[in-house]
Amino acid sequence: MAYRGCEICKKPIEPERAEAIPATRLCVQHAHEIGEYGGEFRTVANEDVTSKHGSLKKNYGGVTTYCRRNTEALIRFRDAYQARTEK
């Protein structure tokens, strides 16, 4: 497995974490700490529309969910971490 460093502290991300959450950019310690800012990821849900295009009647078939990186939280957390370490 290729080396991946934490985006905050630059230390290696634990192999177990990288395998369980391939999209992660944070080590375990910082993944817990970013929870104060809303977490590393956000779950987004969209209703599936099954009606014909242009129809006035809307039929919803289900919900599709996916994770999106919480860039706002990451930026705020990185700034706070840098302010703490510069003291």
C-alpha positions in Angstrom: 0.0 0.0 0.0 1.3 3.5 -0.9 2.2 5.9 1.9 -0.5 8.5 2.6 0.1 11.2 5.2 -2.5 12.9 7.3 -3.4 16.3 5.8 -3.1 17.9 9.2 0.0 16.5 10.9 1.7 14.7 7.9 2.1 11.5 9.9 1.2 8.3 8.1 -2.5 7.3 8.1 -3.0 4.0 9.8 -3.3 1.2 7.2 -6.4 -0.2 8.9 -8.1 3.2 8.6 -7.0 3.7 5.0 -8.4 0.3 4.1 -11.7 0.9 5.8 -12.2 4.4 4.5 -10.2 4.8 1.3 -11.2 8.5 0.8 -9.9 9.6 4.2 -7.1 12.2 4.4 -6.9 12.2 8.2 -5.2 9.9 10.9 -7.4 8.5 13.6 -6.6 11.2 16.1 -7.5 14.0 13.8 -10.5 12.2 12.5 -11.9 12.3 16.0 -10.9 15.9 16.6 -12.5 17.2 13.4 -15.9 16.0 14.8 -16.1 19.4 16.6 -16.2 21.1 13.2 -18.8 18.7 11.7 -16.7 15.7 10.7 -14.5 14.8 7.8 -17.5 13.7 5.6 -21.1 14.7 5.2 -23.8 12.3 4.1 -26.0 13.7 1.3 -29.3 12.2 0.3 -31.2 12.7 -3.0 -34.7 11.5 -3.8 -34.9 9.4 -6.9 -37.5 10.7 -9.3 -39.2 8.0 -11.3 -41.7 10.1 -13.2 -41.4 10.8 -16.9 -39.5 13.9 -17.9 -41.8 16.9 -18.2 -44.6 15.3 -16.2 -46.4 17.5 -13.6 -46.9 14.4 -11.4 -43.8 13.6 -9.5 -43.1 10.0 -8.4 -40.3 9.3 -6.0 -38.9 5.8 -6.0 -36.3 5.9 -3.2 -33.4 7.8 -1.8 -29.8 7.6 -2.9 -27.1 8.6 -0.4 -23.4 9.3 -0.8 -20.6 10.9 1.2 -19.1 14.2 0.4 -15.9 15.7 1.9 -16.6 18.4 4.4 -14.1 20.9 3.1 -15.4 23.7 5.3 -14.7 21.7 8.5 -11.3 20.6 7.1 -10.2 24.2 6.5 -11.5 25.4 9.9 -9.8 22.5 11.7 -6.5 23.0 9.8 -6.5 26.7 10.8 -7.2 25.8 14.4 -4.5 23.1 14.5 -1.9 25.5 13.0 -2.9 28.2 15.6 -2.4 25.7 18.4 0.9 24.4 17.2 2.4 27.9 16.5 2.0 28.9 20.2 
